[in-house]
């Protein structure tokens, strides 16, 4: 990154905004969307013959990491995991009776919680249930699992390898001991090194690390040391997230002393250094918060503006219908989102009554679908070509979005973006503010000015 940045000047852009893992965002999901609506959507989608992406949520953790914003249940009781597996079986059985589960699966992802809190035998049981229901996995399918290096055994790795898992994502966050203590996540570098060595021994050629910047006691110097340790371990991909401090939503975040958090200007400085450092060590930025080695298929796809993004992260695959399985999981189709219950009792009650455990969702309008393509295009590739949008939706982009393009005037004048007759293109600094840029096209953004709902963009 060659631009000289006045980080303090960009603090004004630190505002509450969605991360745009979906559009419309989850704020727009409504309880009027129920299991009947989802069932109809699944049957309708069978006619499309879209490939499938499966997400299975394993919600349990042994203890709390104070930074975590995920939907988790803290327990050490073995019987809770066994009971949960029995309800996953019920959900999969209903799905088999509801939709065509013979369609091709191109993605399968275990998320959590801590998937590896489930022992090898339990992981095998869940994988077997999924594969018995959805039995046609593509030869090139991305099969991935989130790994807590503190809970990862050879037996678990063997089960994953035997069942076709080819991508692993390790939760690292930060190697600085003071930061780790503040976030209640102690794991020294040797633990991570051992986990990576185990994965490589079993032939896993796609390893991702999750890091977070903006944590308590982080500084440019301390995070620089973490980055050096990271590249020494040579992961293939990196997800480096901006910490979202939402103590009014997550009680565990209240244990973090806010006076120890970096300022927005410091966070921007850390991010700028991160981009430059990784670029100099063979990694390229492939979208908001994500990096990959320049030999990786994600980086190559980014160069051709062919990345897509779903709830599992960035992918080189085209659009696939996501089937969310388990507590709080989100499903996505061409024209809908559907989310399962977050409350375990409600989840179980729905399945006991023979219904899919749907709590809320949304049916997309034609306008939603258009704006989703624009926003996701920006979030995926940090740029947007007008021609595919114009051809698909039969519009003149500059005319249709004249108001939105006018709202980007300040970003243009600052050199953060370029807008010409062909599209929108961000500068390296503009890419750091992509959520601000994408929000201009969000039809709901002007009624979403509730700072309690969204994290800060910086």
C-alpha positions, -999 to 999 in steps of 0.1 A, spaced: 0 0 0 17 32 -12 -8 58 -1 1 80 29 -28 78 52 -39 104 79 -56 78 101 -71 104 124 -89 120 94 -107 87 87 -121 83 122 -153 101 111 -160 71 89 -162 48 120 -200 43 121 -223 15 129 -229 -6 97 -237 -42 87 -209 -66 78 -231 -77 49 -229 -114 52 -264 -112 38 -286 -87 21 -311 -78 34 -293 -81 67 -305 -103 96 -322 -72 111 -348 -76 84 -356 -112 91 -392 -115 104 -410 -141 125 -438 -141 99 -414 -163 79 -420 -197 95 -414 -234 88 -442 -235 62 -426 -206 43 -393 -224 44 -408 -257 33 -424 -240 3 -391 -223 -5 -372 -256 -4 -397 -273 -27 -396 -244 -51 -358 -244 -52 -358 -281 -61 -368 -271 -96 -338 -249 -100 -313 -278 -96 -289 -254 -79 -260 -272 -62 -261 -273 -24 -239 -258 3 -244 -274 38 -237 -257 71 -239 -276 104 -238 -256 136 -222 -273 166 -229 -247 193 -210 -259 224 -179 -245 240 -162 -255 272 -156 -219 283 -162 -183 271 -138 -163 249 -147 -128 258 -144 -114 222 -168 -140 207 -200 -128 191 -211 -163 180 -242 -182 192 -227 -206 217 -237 -227 247 -211 -232 275 -211 -267 289 -189 -296 300 -217 -321 300 -213 -350 276 -250 -358 275 -258 -324 260 -238 -332 229 -254 -366 226 -289 -351 229 -280 -324 203 -269 -351 178 -302 -369 182 -320 -336 173 -297 -330 143 -309 -365 131 -345 -354 134 -339 -322 115 -321 -341 87 -349 -366 85 -374 -338 80 -352 -322 54 -350 -355 35 -388 -356 34 -391 -320 24 -366 -314 -4 -345 -333 -30 -314 -342 -10 -300 -360 -40 -287 -328 -55 -250 -322 -57 -232 -308 -26 -203 -285 -34 -197 -272 1 -200 -286 36 -189 -267 67 -188 -274 104 -191 -242 124 -197 -233 161 -192 -230 189 -163 -254 189 -168 -283 165 -138 -300 179 -153 -299 213 -171 -330 199 -149 -360 202 -139 -381 172 -168 -406 177 -193 -377 179 -179 -360 149 -182 -392 129 -218 -397 140 -228 -362 128 -209 -365 95 -225 -399 89 -260 -385 94 -253 -357 70 -238 -379 43 -267 -404 47 -291 -376 40 -271 -357 13 -252 -385 -4 -240 -368 -36 -209 -348 -28 -191 -333 -58 -155 -346 -63 -143 -310 -60 -165 -302 -29 -151 -278 -3 -154 -297 30 -142 -277 59 -142 -274 97 -135 -247 123 -108 -259 147 -99 -247 182 -62 -257 184 -67 -263 222 -92 -291 214 -78 -310 184 -66 -346 185 -52 -371 160 -84 -392 163 -105 -362 152 -81 -354 124 -84 -390 112 -122 -388 111 -121 -356 92 -96 -369 67 -115 -402 62 -147 -382 54 -132 -359 28 -124 -328 48 -99 -307 28 -100 -273 45 -94 -264 81 -98 -231 98 -79 -225 131 -89 -199 156 -57 -180 165 -69 -144 172 -35 -131 186 -3 -146 200 4 -119 225 0 -133 260 -14 -101 275 -41 -99 248 -49 -136 253 -53 -131 290 -76 -102 285 -99 -121 261 -98 -154 281 -82 -174 253 -48 -187 264 -31 -208 237 6 -205 231 22 -207 197 34 -243 202 -3 -255 205 -11 -239 171 22 -252 156 13 -288 167 -22 -284 153 -9 -272 119 17 -300 118 -10 -325 124 -32 -311 96 -3 -310 71 7 -346 81 -28 -357 70 -25 -339 37 -46 -308 44 -34 -283 18 -58 -255 26 -53 -241 61 -69 -208 73 -61 -188 104 -87 -165 121 -71 -134 136 -88 -103 152 -75 -67 154 -89 -42 178 -86 -65 209 -77 -51 243 -40 -42 247 -32 -46 210 -8 -22 195 8 -18 161 40 -33 176 23 -63 193 2 -72 163 32 -69 140 49 -96 161 18 -118 158 18 -113 120 54 -124 118 47 -155 139 17 -162 116 35 -161 83 63 -183 98 36 -209 103 26 -204 66 -12 -207 65 -27 -206 30 -55 -182 39 -61 -156 66 -93 -140 79 -84 -109 99 -115 -95 115 -122 -61 130 -133 -68 166 -169 -59 171 -174 -47 207 -211 -52 215 -214 -56 252 -251 -48 252 -257 -79 230 -230 -102 244 -227 -104 282 -192 -119 280 -179 -88 262 -187 -68 294 -156 -85 310 -134 -65 285 -122 -32 299 -131 -7 271 -103 16 281 -78 -10 269 -92 -12 233 -73 5 205 -88 37 191 -103 37 155 -72 55 143 -50 29 158 -71 1 143 -68 16 109 -30 19 113 -29 -18 123 -50 -28 93 -29 -7 69 2 -23 83 -14 -58 80 -22 -53 44 13 -41 35 31 -67 56 11 -96 42 15 -83 6 53 -83 12 51 -119 24 32 -133 -5 -4 -128 5 -30 -107 -13 -62 -91 0 -91 -109 -15 -120 -91 1 -130 -74 33 -109 -90 61 -96 -118 40 -62 -127 25 -47 -156 6 -14 -167 -8 -10 -154 -43 -9 -190 -56 -43 -198 -39 -74 -201 -61 -92 -174 -40 -66 -149 -49 -66 -159 -86 -104 -156 -86 -102 -122 -71 -80 -110 -99 -108 -120 -123 -135 -105 -101 -150 -140 -97 -153 -143 -60 -185 -150 -42 -193 -148 -5 -218 -167 16 -221 -175 53 -192 -200 50 -168 -172 37 -153 -165 3 -155 -192 -25 -147 -196 -61 -179 -216 -67 -209 -200 -82 -241 -195 -63 -253 -225 -43 -283 -230 -21 -272 -230 15 -290 -254 38 -284 -244 75 -287 -273 99 -287 -270 137 -294 -243 163 -294 -207 149 -282 -218 114 -291 -196 84 -302 -209 51 -300 -190 18 -318 -194 -15 -320 -172 -46 -350 -153 -31 -350 -160 7 -331 -163 40 -343 -186 67 -329 -189 103 -334 -216 128 -342 -210 165 -315 -197 187 -331 -211 218 -325 -248 223 -359 -255 239 -377 -239 210 -354 -257 185 -362 -291 201 -400 -284 204 -403 -276 167 -385 -308 157 -405 -329 182 -437 -316 165 -423 -327 131 -415 -292 118 -383 -276 106 -371 -254 135 -375 -220 118 -377 -189 139 -376 -161 113 -365 -152 78 -373 -130 48 -386 -133 12 -366 -111 -11 -382 -86 -34 -369 -79 -69 -354 -47 -56 -337 -67 -28 -322 -91 -53 -308 -63 -74 -293 -45 -44 -279 -78 -30 -260 -83 -63 -246 -48 -61 -236 -49 -24 -222 -84 -25 -203 -76 -56 -186 -47 -38 -180 -68 -7 -167 -98 -27 -142 -80 -50 -138 -45 -36 -150 -32 -70 -181 -36 -92 -185 -39 -129 -217 -23 -142 -222 -45 -173 -233 -78 -157 -258 -59 -134 -272 -40 -164 -276 -71 -185 -292 -92 -158 -316 -66 -144 -322 -46 -177 -312 -12 -162 -288 16 -169 -267 15 -137 -258 52 -135 -294 62 -141 -310 37 -117 -285 44 -89 -279 81 -96 -288 91 -60 -264 65 -46 -236 74 -69 -240 110 -59 -237 100 -23 -203 86 -30 -190 120 -41 -169 126 -10 -152 92 -14 -144 101 -50 -129 134 -41 -107 118 -15 -94 93 -40 -109 64 -21 -129 52 -51 -130 57 -89 -163 57 -108 -162 56 -145 -186 44 -172 -176 8 -166 -178 5 -128 -167 14 -93 -131 6 -82 -117 11 -47 -82 23 -39 -63 3 -13 -75 27 14 -110 27 0 -110 -11 3 -105 -6 40 -138 13 41 -158 -10 19 -186 -14 44 -192 24 43 -192 23 5 -216 -7 2 -240 8 28 -248 36 3 -267 10 -18 -285 -5 12 -322 5 9 -327 -2 46 -297 17 58 -315 49 65 -338 32 89 -311 12 104 -294 40 123 -296 20 155 -261 19 169 -270 -9 191 -275 -34 162 -243 -31 143 -206 -30 149 -184 0 139 -169 -1 105 -135 9 120 
